[in-house]
Amino acid sequence: MLQLFFGGLAAANGITLLCALYIGAVSGGLISAILLNMPGDAATAMLLGSFMVHGLQPGPLLSTTHADLVYTIFGAMFIPAVVMLIVQMVGLRLFANVLKVPKNYLLPVLVVLCLVGAYSLNNRTFDVWRVLIFGAAGYILVKLEMPLPPLILGFVLGENTELYLRRGLMYTHGSFPAFFKSPVAAIFLTASMISIVLMV
């Protein structure tokens, strides 16, 4: 095992193996996110959020109601893999030079590009201020070492959670203890409360 990571050519093979495993995990997470509405990370949660913005409801029925979109996404996963291989083989050394650029030069350019992109979307100054405000909020959360994926998941799943909570309260006539009568619901709610307490 040590030779896999420290043994010359074996080290390159180990890195290739890890990259292949990562790409496979991303593909599997994308399938579960689109077809089961269960995002596994922040990237797939943002993808589900974009689906909902455009009026698409992720879940098992998405493959039947919008089969063309689902199969287009799965088919398009092969094209970036080939393009990424070609681009990385050609420009890997060039891309490595970006790391030599000092941050005080690179970061202002990135911020300006983000603001220009936000303004060009709807030609509104409000979008620029929104980017600045949420960027500052994200910076504060990072400095406080607070995880960002739960915030994104809450943004994506919050609307459905409120909807089904209202339906459940209407069904139980406003009784919260009724949610714990089902063993499955009780297990999931208890596990959620325990995870929240342990995080705090």
C-alpha positions in Angstrom: 0.0 0.0 0.0 2.8 2.4 0.8 4.3 1.7 -2.6 1.1 2.8 -4.2 1.6 6.3 -2.9 5.4 6.6 -2.6 6.8 4.3 -5.2 7.6 6.2 -8.4 5.2 5.1 -11.1 3.0 3.5 -8.6 2.4 6.9 -7.1 1.0 8.2 -10.4 -1.2 5.1 -10.6 -2.5 5.8 -7.1 -3.3 9.4 -8.0 -5.1 8.3 -11.2 -7.1 5.7 -9.1 -8.2 8.4 -6.6 -9.3 10.7 -9.4 -11.3 8.0 -11.0 -13.0 7.2 -7.7 -13.8 10.9 -7.2 -15.3 11.2 -10.7 -17.4 8.0 -10.1 -18.6 9.4 -6.8 -19.7 12.6 -8.5 -21.6 10.7 -11.1 -23.4 8.6 -8.6 -24.3 11.6 -6.5 -25.8 13.3 -9.6 -28.0 10.3 -10.3 -29.3 10.1 -6.8 -29.9 13.8 -6.7 -31.8 14.0 -9.9 -33.8 10.8 -9.7 -34.3 10.6 -5.9 -34.2 14.3 -4.9 -31.4 13.5 -2.4 -28.4 15.8 -2.9 -25.2 14.3 -1.6 -23.1 17.5 -1.6 -23.3 21.2 -2.1 -22.8 21.0 -5.9 -25.8 18.7 -6.5 -27.9 20.7 -4.0 -27.2 23.9 -6.1 -28.2 21.9 -9.2 -31.5 20.9 -7.6 -32.0 24.5 -6.7 -31.6 25.6 -10.3 -34.1 22.9 -11.4 -36.7 24.3 -8.9 -36.1 27.8 -10.1 -37.0 26.7 -13.6 -40.1 24.9 -12.5 -38.7 21.3 -12.6 -39.4 19.0 -9.6 -36.5 16.5 -9.1 -37.6 13.0 -8.2 -38.5 9.7 -9.8 -41.1 11.3 -12.1 -38.6 13.6 -13.7 -37.3 10.8 -15.9 -40.7 10.3 -17.3 -42.0 13.9 -17.5 -38.7 15.4 -18.7 -36.9 12.3 -20.1 -35.1 14.4 -22.7 -33.6 16.6 -20.1 -32.5 13.7 -17.9 -30.9 11.7 -20.7 -29.3 14.9 -22.1 -27.6 15.5 -18.7 -26.4 11.9 -18.5 -25.2 12.0 -22.1 -23.4 15.3 -21.6 -21.4 13.9 -18.8 -19.2 12.0 -21.3 -18.4 15.1 -23.4 -16.8 17.1 -20.6 -14.7 14.1 -19.6 -13.2 13.9 -23.1 -12.8 17.7 -23.4 -11.2 17.9 -19.9 -8.7 15.2 -20.8 -7.6 17.0 -24.0 -7.5 20.4 -22.3 -5.5 19.2 -19.3 -3.0 17.3 -21.5 -2.4 20.4 -23.6 -2.6 23.2 -21.0 -1.6 21.7 -17.7 1.7 23.5 -17.4 0.0 26.8 -18.5 -2.7 26.4 -15.9 -0.1 25.7 -13.2 1.3 29.2 -13.8 -1.9 30.7 -12.5 -0.9 29.6 -9.0 2.2 31.9 -9.3 0.0 35.0 -9.6 -0.2 36.8 -6.3 -3.6 36.7 -4.6 -3.8 40.5 -4.3 -3.8 40.6 -8.1 -6.0 37.5 -8.8 -8.8 38.0 -6.3 -9.8 41.5 -7.3 -10.1 40.3 -10.9 -12.3 37.4 -9.8 -14.5 39.8 -7.8 -15.0 42.2 -10.7 -15.9 39.3 -13.0 -18.5 38.1 -10.5 -20.0 41.5 -10.2 -20.1 42.0 -14.0 -21.8 38.7 -14.4 -24.4 39.5 -11.8 -25.2 42.8 -13.4 -25.3 41.5 -16.9 -27.9 38.9 -15.9 -30.8 41.4 -15.5 -29.0 44.8 -15.8 -29.9 45.6 -12.3 -27.7 47.1 -9.6 -29.7 45.2 -7.0 -28.1 42.0 -8.2 -24.7 43.4 -7.6 -25.5 44.4 -4.0 -27.0 41.0 -3.5 -23.7 39.4 -4.6 -21.8 41.6 -2.2 -24.1 41.0 0.7 -24.2 37.2 0.4 -20.5 37.1 -0.4 -19.8 39.0 2.9 -22.2 36.6 4.7 -20.3 33.6 3.2 -17.0 35.0 4.2 -18.2 35.5 7.8 -19.5 31.9 7.9 -16.2 30.6 6.6 -14.3 32.6 9.3 -16.6 31.2 11.9 -15.9 27.7 10.6 -19.6 27.0 9.9 -20.3 24.4 7.2 -21.9 25.9 4.1 -23.5 22.7 2.6 -26.2 22.5 5.2 -27.1 26.1 4.4 -27.4 25.3 0.7 -29.4 22.1 1.4 -31.8 24.2 3.6 -32.2 26.6 0.7 -33.0 23.8 -1.7 -35.2 21.6 0.5 -36.7 24.4 2.7 -39.7 25.0 0.5 -40.7 21.4 0.3 -40.2 20.9 4.0 -42.5 23.8 4.8 -45.1 22.5 2.3 -45.3 19.0 3.7 -45.1 20.2 7.3 -48.2 22.3 6.7 -49.9 19.3 5.1 -49.0 17.1 8.0 -50.3 19.6 10.5 -53.6 19.9 8.6 -53.9 16.1 8.6 -53.1 15.9 12.4 -55.2 19.0 13.3 -52.1 20.9 14.5 -50.7 18.1 16.6 -46.9 17.8 16.6 -46.7 14.6 18.7 -48.5 12.8 15.9 -45.4 12.9 13.8 -43.7 10.6 16.3 -46.4 7.9 16.2 -44.9 6.4 13.0 -41.7 4.4 13.9 -39.9 5.4 10.7 -40.7 9.1 11.2 -39.7 8.9 14.9 -36.4 7.4 14.0 -35.5 10.0 11.4 -36.6 12.9 13.6 -34.7 11.6 16.6 -31.6 11.1 14.4 -31.9 14.6 13.1 -32.2 16.1 16.6 -29.2 14.0 17.8 -27.1 15.2 14.9 -28.0 18.9 15.6 -27.2 18.5 19.3 -23.8 16.9 18.5 -23.0 19.6 16.0 -23.7 22.3 18.6 
